[in-house]
Amino acid sequence: VKSRTSNYDTGMAVTISTAPFHGYQVIFSPYSPDKLAFAGALNYGIAGRGALLVYERRGSVYSEFRRYLCKDGLFDVTWSENREALLVAASGDGSVLLFDQELPQVPAAILRGHTSEVSSVQWSITRQEQLILSSSWDGTIRLWDPVHQQACVSVFMGHSGLVYNACWSPRLSGVFASVSGDRTLRLWDANSPPHHTASTLAHDGEVLACDWNKYQEVNQRGAGFPTHTSQNSHLLLYPSLWLLVPGLSSQFLHYILY
């Protein structure tokens, strides 16, 4: 399996081999454009080990900087937003793994709580808190404090299917969205667990991913969006709640305005 990255200095593509691991996620460091992390698994994640590989560019060549081998596949990876050396990975054994690049070969911490594969992880990005969000095939979303407790601080329930993705709002502290095999997109407030604040049917099939519009401010109420309690309807008035939601079977991309 090979990953291709653009080399803007020469106008040519750079090929990085990740064999024998098949890729699930690759992400550049927010601290350096010359560093990237790769999460993958053997046998497409069906069975076998996983790996977190960190690459560093020197000149026009990307060289392997760190290699962490895991007993199960890794399905997502994110960088810490408050410490350059720290990475967080989603493991097939249900754990959230923290890797410190200053500690080669072993995870710095293992956060346990999910009872099935962890499908996504993300460090909070508003910089008003330092929390990790994880979604899982066990149908839950968990909130972790990696700085003070290294433990789960909240469990969010409401999806009736596998939760494939959960992602923080880039502008609203404590607000995140999630999508699931139950065909819904849900909004949550980290300060009000365990149930979602609002939900909408996003597609006629499983929904695998969603993303926020980070660049355009919107001040408009979304039409036809259900809320479960009137006291929480203020979430519909938040700015910048455009979400992009791809569907597995509908072959459409949906823009949803909240």
C-alpha positions as CSV (number, residue, x, y, z in Angstrom):
1,V,0.0,0.0,0.0
2,K,1.4,3.4,-0.9
3,S,0.5,6.9,0.1
4,R,1.1,9.8,-2.2
5,T,1.8,13.3,-1.0
6,S,2.4,16.5,-3.1
7,N,5.9,18.0,-3.1
8,Y,5.3,21.7,-3.8
9,D,9.0,22.5,-4.0
10,T,9.4,20.4,-7.2
11,G,5.9,20.0,-8.4
12,M,6.2,16.2,-8.2
13,A,4.5,13.6,-6.1
14,V,6.2,11.8,-3.3
15,T,5.3,8.1,-2.7
16,I,5.5,6.7,0.8
17,S,5.2,2.9,1.3
18,T,3.2,1.8,4.3
19,A,3.4,-1.9,3.5
20,P,2.3,-4.3,4.8
21,F,-0.4,-2.1,6.5
22,H,-3.5,-0.9,4.7
23,G,-4.4,2.7,5.5
24,Y,-7.4,4.0,7.4
25,Q,-6.2,7.5,8.2
26,V,-3.3,9.9,7.3
27,I,-3.1,13.4,8.8
28,F,-0.5,16.2,8.8
29,S,0.8,17.6,12.1
30,P,-0.8,20.9,13.1
31,Y,2.6,22.0,14.3
32,S,4.8,21.2,11.3
33,P,4.0,20.7,7.6
34,D,6.9,18.3,7.4
35,K,5.4,15.7,9.7
36,L,2.5,13.3,9.2
37,A,0.9,10.3,10.9
38,F,-0.6,7.2,9.4
39,A,-2.9,4.7,11.1
40,G,-3.5,1.3,9.5
41,A,-4.0,-2.4,9.8
42,L,-3.1,-5.7,8.3
43,N,-5.7,-7.4,6.1
44,Y,-7.8,-4.3,5.7
45,G,-8.5,-4.4,9.5
46,I,-10.4,-7.7,9.3
47,A,-7.8,-9.5,11.4
48,G,-4.2,-9.0,12.5
49,R,-2.1,-6.2,13.9
50,G,-2.2,-2.5,13.4
51,A,0.4,0.3,13.2
52,L,0.9,3.9,13.9
53,L,3.6,5.3,11.6
54,V,5.0,8.8,11.9
55,Y,6.9,10.3,9.0
56,E,9.1,13.3,8.8
57,R,10.2,15.2,5.7
58,R,13.8,16.1,5.2
59,G,14.4,17.8,1.9
60,S,12.2,16.0,-0.7
61,V,12.2,12.7,1.2
62,Y,9.8,11.4,3.9
63,S,11.5,9.1,6.3
64,E,9.9,7.0,9.0
65,F,10.4,8.8,12.4
66,R,8.4,6.5,14.7
67,R,6.8,3.1,14.3
68,Y,4.3,1.8,16.9
69,L,3.0,-1.8,16.4
70,C,-0.3,-2.7,18.1
71,K,-2.1,-6.1,18.6
72,D,-5.2,-4.8,16.8
73,G,-5.9,-2.6,13.8
74,L,-5.9,1.2,14.1
75,F,-8.8,3.0,12.4
76,D,-8.1,6.6,13.1
77,V,-5.4,9.0,14.4
78,T,-5.4,12.6,15.6
79,W,-2.8,15.0,16.9
80,S,-2.9,16.6,20.4
81,E,-3.8,20.2,20.3
82,N,-1.7,21.1,23.3
83,R,1.4,19.0,22.9
84,E,3.3,18.5,19.7
85,A,4.7,15.0,20.6
86,L,1.4,13.4,21.5
87,L,-0.9,11.4,19.2
88,V,-4.2,9.6,19.8
89,A,-5.3,6.5,17.9
90,A,-8.5,4.5,17.7
91,S,-8.0,0.7,18.2
92,G,-10.0,-2.3,17.1
93,D,-9.8,-3.7,20.6
94,G,-12.0,-0.9,21.9
95,S,-9.2,1.2,23.5
96,V,-8.1,4.7,22.8
97,L,-4.3,4.8,22.6
98,L,-2.1,7.8,23.5
99,F,1.4,7.8,21.9
100,D,4.2,10.1,23.0
101,Q,6.9,10.4,20.3
102,E,9.4,10.9,23.0
103,L,8.7,7.3,24.2
104,P,9.4,5.0,21.3
105,Q,7.6,1.6,20.8
106,V,5.0,1.7,23.5
107,P,1.7,3.7,24.1
108,A,2.1,6.3,26.8
109,A,-1.5,5.5,28.0
110,I,-4.3,3.2,27.2
111,L,-7.9,4.5,27.8
112,R,-10.4,1.6,28.1
113,G,-14.2,1.8,28.2
114,H,-15.6,1.0,24.7
115,T,-16.7,-2.6,24.2
116,S,-16.2,-2.7,20.5
117,E,-14.0,-1.1,17.8
118,V,-13.2,2.6,18.2
119,S,-14.0,4.2,14.8
120,S,-12.9,7.7,15.3
121,V,-11.0,10.0,17.7
122,Q,-10.6,13.7,17.8
123,W,-8.9,16.2,20.2
124,S,-11.0,19.2,21.0
125,I,-10.1,22.0,18.6
126,T,-11.6,25.2,20.1
127,R,-8.6,25.3,22.6
128,Q,-11.0,26.2,25.4
129,E,-10.7,22.6,26.7
130,Q,-8.4,19.7,26.3
131,L,-10.6,16.7,25.7
132,I,-10.7,13.6,23.4
133,L,-13.8,12.5,21.6
134,S,-14.2,8.9,20.5
135,S,-16.9,7.0,18.7
136,S,-17.4,3.3,18.6
137,W,-19.2,0.4,17.0
138,D,-20.6,-0.2,20.5
139,G,-23.1,2.6,19.7
140,T,-21.7,5.1,22.2
141,I,-19.5,8.2,22.1
142,R,-17.1,8.8,25.0
143,L,-15.4,11.9,26.3
144,W,-11.9,11.5,27.8
145,D,-9.7,13.8,29.9
146,P,-6.2,13.0,28.7
147,V,-4.5,15.8,30.7
148,H,-5.7,15.5,34.3
149,Q,-7.4,12.2,34.8
150,Q,-6.6,10.0,31.7
151,A,-10.0,8.6,32.1
152,C,-13.5,8.7,30.6
153,V,-15.5,11.6,32.0
154,S,-18.8,11.1,30.0
155,V,-20.6,8.5,27.9
156,F,-23.1,9.7,25.3
157,M,-25.9,7.3,24.2
158,G,-28.7,7.6,21.7
159,H,-27.7,6.1,18.4
160,S,-29.3,2.7,17.7
161,G,-26.5,1.6,15.3
162,L,-22.8,1.6,15.0
163,V,-21.3,5.1,15.5
164,Y,-18.9,5.7,12.6
165,N,-17.7,9.3,13.3
166,A,-17.9,12.1,15.9
167,C,-16.4,15.5,15.4
168,W,-16.0,18.7,17.4
169,S,-17.4,22.0,16.2
170,P,-14.5,24.2,15.3
171,R,-16.2,27.3,16.7
172,L,-18.5,26.2,19.5
173,S,-16.9,25.0,22.7
174,G,-18.3,21.6,23.9
175,V,-20.5,21.0,20.8
176,F,-20.0,18.0,18.6
177,A,-21.8,16.0,15.8
178,S,-22.0,12.3,15.2
179,V,-23.3,10.0,12.5
180,S,-24.3,6.3,12.6
181,G,-25.5,3.2,10.9
182,D,-28.9,4.2,12.2
183,R,-29.0,6.8,9.3
184,T,-29.0,9.8,11.7
185,L,-26.9,12.9,12.3
186,R,-27.0,14.0,15.9
187,L,-25.8,17.1,17.8
188,W,-24.5,16.9,21.4
189,D,-23.4,19.2,24.1
190,A,-20.5,17.9,26.1
191,N,-21.8,19.7,29.2
192,S,-25.1,17.9,29.0
193,P,-24.6,14.1,28.8
194,P,-25.7,11.5,28.2
195,H,-28.4,12.2,25.5
196,H,-28.2,14.1,22.2
197,T,-29.6,17.6,22.0
198,A,-31.0,17.2,18.5
199,S,-31.3,14.6,15.7
200,T,-32.2,14.4,12.1
201,L,-32.5,11.6,9.5
202,A,-29.5,12.3,7.2
203,H,-29.7,9.5,4.6
204,D,-31.6,6.5,3.6
205,G,-28.6,4.3,4.4
206,E,-25.7,4.1,6.8
207,V,-23.9,7.5,7.3
208,L,-20.1,7.1,7.6
209,A,-18.8,10.6,8.1
210,C,-19.6,14.2,8.7
211,D,-17.7,17.5,8.8
212,W,-18.3,21.1,9.9
213,N,-17.8,24.1,7.7
214,K,-14.9,25.8,9.4
215,Y,-14.8,28.9,7.1
216,Q,-18.3,30.4,6.7
217,E,-20.4,31.9,9.4
218,V,-24.1,31.3,9.2
219,N,-26.8,32.9,11.3
220,Q,-30.0,31.2,10.2
221,R,-32.4,28.7,11.7
222,G,-32.4,25.4,10.0
223,A,-35.8,24.4,8.7
224,G,-37.5,21.2,9.8
225,F,-34.9,20.3,12.4
226,P,-36.4,18.4,15.4
227,T,-35.4,19.1,18.9
228,H,-36.3,17.0,21.9
229,T,-36.7,19.8,24.4
230,S,-37.5,23.4,23.8
231,Q,-34.9,24.6,26.3
232,N,-32.2,23.2,24.0
233,S,-33.5,24.7,20.8
234,H,-30.9,27.5,21.1
235,L,-28.5,25.1,19.4
236,L,-30.3,25.8,16.2
237,L,-29.2,29.5,16.4
238,Y,-25.5,28.8,16.7
239,P,-23.4,30.2,13.8
240,S,-21.4,28.1,11.4
241,L,-23.4,24.9,11.7
242,W,-23.1,23.8,8.1
243,L,-22.4,20.1,8.1
244,L,-21.3,17.9,5.2
245,V,-22.7,14.4,5.5
246,P,-21.9,11.7,2.9
247,G,-24.1,8.6,2.7
248,L,-23.1,5.0,2.0
249,S,-26.0,4.0,-0.2
250,S,-27.8,7.2,-1.3
251,Q,-24.9,8.3,-3.6
252,F,-25.5,11.9,-2.5
253,L,-23.7,14.4,-0.4
254,H,-26.0,16.3,1.9
255,Y,-25.5,19.8,3.3
256,I,-27.4,20.3,6.5
257,L,-27.9,23.8,7.9
258,Y,-28.5,24.3,11.6
